[in-house]
Amino acid sequence: MSAAQAIDISRLSVLACYAHPDDEGFASGGLLAMLAAGGARITLVCATNGDIGEISDPALATPENLWQVRQQELRNGMDITGISDVRFLDYRDSGMEGWDDNNHPNAYCNANTETVVERLRGIIAEVNAHVVITHDPTGGYGHPDHKTMCAHATAAAERASDPDAATPLLYYVCFPRSVFQRMWQEMTDRGITPPFAVDAVDTLGTPDEEVTTTLDISAWVDTKIESLSCHRTQISSDGPFEQLPQEVMRWLMGTEYYQLAAPAGAVDLLAAL
């Protein structure tokens, strides 16, 4: 199929693999909403339950039940996006690199690779996925769970290749370094402290030259924002992104970036949507 040919979205089966509840929204909420509205069959796999995430309001959750609350937040968000097939691998959030949580026996970064890859391969086969979407190798901002899911989903997509079946297209969600830099500049110009160290901004995200696909999802940005708003435990009214003017946030969220990672020489299906 050439990029010039129209894509019948209703015939697509898509598997989106992310590490935590809310990763799907920031990463690809607009694309997922577009695909769901077009009738694509979408399965979302979440590796962890976000056990050690933020609790923006003590009335919403406790450290003991946060994992259950965040699972429901994801389901609520996906109801808005239009995705009913949501699956959890039930690993524990590993926390940021260097945290003590990295050493927890059920932390996702310590998961048995063969076990997870085979589970994902089985799901790819079950839903006959044409497209697999996941984190890029940098993990966006270096989160161990993001990088682990990238490695697992990549291996599963490669293993799922079958001479008698279509090889799934593997896409990495990208946060280009130039985009990180623009966001950080917007924040610092407005007196907002960025969520990560300013001195690391030059190394955060995907190198711009690795981005293969840029999508204008402005028509779906309202759905993306509404879906993300379901992750209430993770949204603080005084957070850096919440302090940005609405028009700036809509501008930042209205474009999504991807890398067609495999197979080599494949036609960029997303670019044809």
C-alpha positions in Angstrom: 0.0 0.0 0.0 1.4 3.4 -1.0 1.2 6.4 1.3 -1.0 8.0 -1.4 -3.7 5.4 -1.0 -6.6 6.0 1.4 -6.4 4.1 4.6 -9.6 2.3 5.8 -9.2 2.9 9.5 -12.0 0.6 10.4 -9.9 -2.4 9.1 -7.0 -1.6 11.4 -6.0 -3.4 14.5 -3.7 -1.4 16.8 -1.9 -2.4 19.9 -0.6 0.4 22.2 1.8 -0.6 24.9 2.7 1.9 27.7 4.3 1.7 31.1 1.9 3.7 33.3 -1.7 5.0 33.4 -1.6 8.5 31.7 1.4 7.7 29.5 -1.1 6.9 26.7 -2.6 10.4 26.8 0.5 12.5 26.8 2.1 10.2 24.2 -0.6 9.5 21.7 -4.0 10.6 22.9 -4.8 12.4 19.7 -3.9 9.5 17.4 -5.8 7.0 19.6 -8.9 9.2 19.5 -8.6 9.6 15.8 -8.2 5.8 15.3 -11.1 5.0 17.7 -13.4 7.4 15.9 -12.6 5.8 12.6 -13.6 2.4 13.9 -10.1 0.9 14.4 -9.9 -2.0 16.9 -7.5 -0.8 19.6 -6.0 -2.8 22.5 -4.2 -0.8 25.2 -1.7 -2.7 27.4 -0.4 -0.9 30.5 2.6 -2.6 32.2 2.2 -1.1 35.7 -0.5 0.3 37.9 1.3 3.5 38.7 1.6 2.4 42.3 4.0 5.2 43.4 2.7 8.1 41.4 1.6 11.4 42.7 -1.6 11.9 44.8 -2.7 15.4 43.9 -5.5 15.4 46.6 -5.6 13.0 49.6 -9.3 12.7 49.1 -8.7 10.9 45.8 -6.5 8.0 47.0 -4.1 6.6 49.6 -0.7 5.1 49.0 -2.3 1.7 49.6 -5.1 2.0 47.1 -3.5 4.3 44.5 -2.9 1.4 42.1 -6.6 0.6 42.0 -7.6 4.3 41.6 -5.1 4.7 38.7 -6.4 1.6 37.0 -9.9 3.1 37.1 -8.6 6.5 35.9 -7.2 4.8 32.9 -10.4 3.0 32.1 -12.3 6.3 32.5 -10.0 8.0 30.2 -10.2 5.3 27.6 -14.0 5.4 27.8 -13.7 9.0 26.6 -11.1 8.1 23.9 -13.3 5.2 22.7 -11.2 2.2 23.8 -12.8 -0.6 25.7 -10.0 -3.3 25.5 -7.7 -2.2 28.3 -5.3 -4.7 29.8 -2.9 -4.5 32.8 0.3 -6.6 33.2 0.1 -5.7 36.9 3.7 -4.9 37.6 4.7 -2.4 40.2 5.9 1.1 39.1 9.7 1.2 39.3 10.0 4.9 40.0 12.7 7.1 38.4 16.2 5.8 37.8 18.1 5.5 41.1 15.0 5.3 43.3 14.9 2.6 46.0 11.7 1.4 44.2 13.9 0.1 41.4 14.9 -2.7 43.7 11.3 -3.9 44.5 11.0 -7.5 43.4 7.8 -6.8 41.4 9.1 -3.6 39.8 8.6 -3.6 36.1 12.2 -2.9 35.4 13.0 -6.2 37.0 10.4 -8.2 35.1 11.4 -11.4 33.4 12.0 -10.3 29.8 10.9 -13.6 28.2 7.7 -13.7 30.2 6.6 -10.2 29.2 7.8 -10.5 25.6 5.8 -13.7 25.1 2.7 -12.2 26.7 2.9 -9.2 24.3 3.6 -11.5 21.3 0.5 -13.5 22.3 -1.6 -10.4 22.4 -0.3 -9.2 19.0 -1.3 -12.6 17.6 -4.7 -12.6 19.3 -5.8 -9.2 18.0 -3.9 -9.6 14.7 -2.3 -6.2 15.2 -1.3 -4.3 12.1 0.4 -1.5 14.2 2.2 -1.6 17.5 2.8 1.7 19.3 5.1 2.1 22.3 7.6 4.4 24.1 10.8 5.3 22.3 14.2 3.9 23.5 15.0 7.1 25.4 11.8 6.6 27.5 11.0 10.3 26.7 12.6 11.5 29.9 14.6 8.4 30.8 12.0 6.6 32.9 13.2 3.0 33.5 9.7 1.6 32.9 9.3 3.4 29.6 12.6 2.1 28.4 11.7 -1.4 29.6 8.4 -1.4 27.8 10.1 -0.2 24.6 12.5 -3.1 24.7 9.7 -5.6 25.4 7.3 -4.4 22.8 10.0 -4.1 20.2 11.1 -7.7 20.8 7.5 -8.9 20.8 6.8 -7.2 17.4 9.9 -8.7 16.0 8.9 -12.2 17.3 5.4 -11.8 16.0 6.6 -11.5 12.4 5.3 -14.5 10.4 6.0 -15.4 6.8 2.3 -16.3 6.4 0.9 -13.1 8.1 1.4 -9.4 7.9 4.4 -8.1 9.9 3.1 -5.4 12.3 4.4 -1.9 11.9 6.3 -0.8 15.0 6.0 2.9 15.9 7.8 4.7 18.7 6.1 7.7 20.3 8.6 10.6 20.2 9.0 13.7 22.3 11.5 15.5 20.1 14.3 17.3 21.9 13.4 20.6 20.2 9.9 20.2 21.6 11.2 19.7 25.1 13.3 22.8 24.7 10.4 24.9 23.5 8.2 23.7 26.4 11.0 24.5 28.9 11.5 27.9 27.4 7.8 28.6 27.6 7.8 27.7 31.3 11.0 29.6 32.2 9.8 32.7 30.3 6.7 32.7 32.4 8.4 32.0 35.7 7.3 28.4 35.9 9.7 25.8 37.2 9.9 22.9 34.6 9.2 19.4 35.9 12.7 18.2 35.2 16.1 19.8 35.7 16.6 22.6 33.2 20.3 21.6 32.7 19.1 18.2 31.3 16.8 19.6 28.6 19.4 19.2 25.9 19.5 15.5 26.4 15.8 14.8 27.0 13.6 13.2 24.4 14.1 11.8 20.9 16.8 13.3 18.7 14.8 15.3 16.1 16.4 13.5 13.2 14.9 10.2 14.4 11.3 11.5 14.0 9.7 10.1 10.9 6.1 11.1 11.3 4.5 14.3 12.5 0.7 14.3 12.9 -1.6 17.3 13.3 -4.1 16.0 15.8 -5.6 19.4 16.6 -9.1 18.1 15.6 -8.8 15.6 18.4 -7.1 17.7 21.0 -10.3 18.3 23.0 -10.8 14.6 23.4 -7.1 14.2 24.3 -7.4 16.8 27.0 -10.7 15.4 28.4 -9.2 11.9 28.5 -6.1 13.1 30.3 -8.2 15.0 32.8 -9.5 11.6 34.1 -6.0 11.0 35.6 -7.1 13.2 38.5 -4.5 11.8 41.0 -1.7 12.9 38.7 -3.0 16.4 38.0 -2.1 19.2 40.4 -3.6 22.7 39.9 -0.2 24.2 40.6 1.7 21.8 38.4 4.0 23.2 35.7 1.8 22.2 32.8 -1.4 23.3 34.5 0.2 26.8 34.9 0.7 27.3 31.2 -2.1 29.2 29.4 -4.7 27.0 27.7 -3.8 28.2 24.3 -0.1 27.2 24.8 -1.1 23.8 26.1 -3.4 23.2 23.1 -0.6 24.2 20.8 1.8 21.8 22.5 -0.7 19.0 22.5 -2.0 19.5 19.0 0.9 17.8 17.3 2.2 14.3 17.9 5.5 12.7 16.8 6.4 9.2 15.9 9.2 7.1 14.6 8.5 4.2 12.2 11.0 1.8 13.8 10.3 -1.5 11.9 10.3 -3.3 9.7 13.0 -1.7 7.5 11.6 -0.1 4.4 8.0 -0.2 5.4 5.5 2.3 4.1 4.6 4.9 6.8 0.9 4.1 7.4 0.4 6.8 10.0 1.5 9.4 7.5 -1.3 8.3 5.2 -4.1 8.8 7.7 
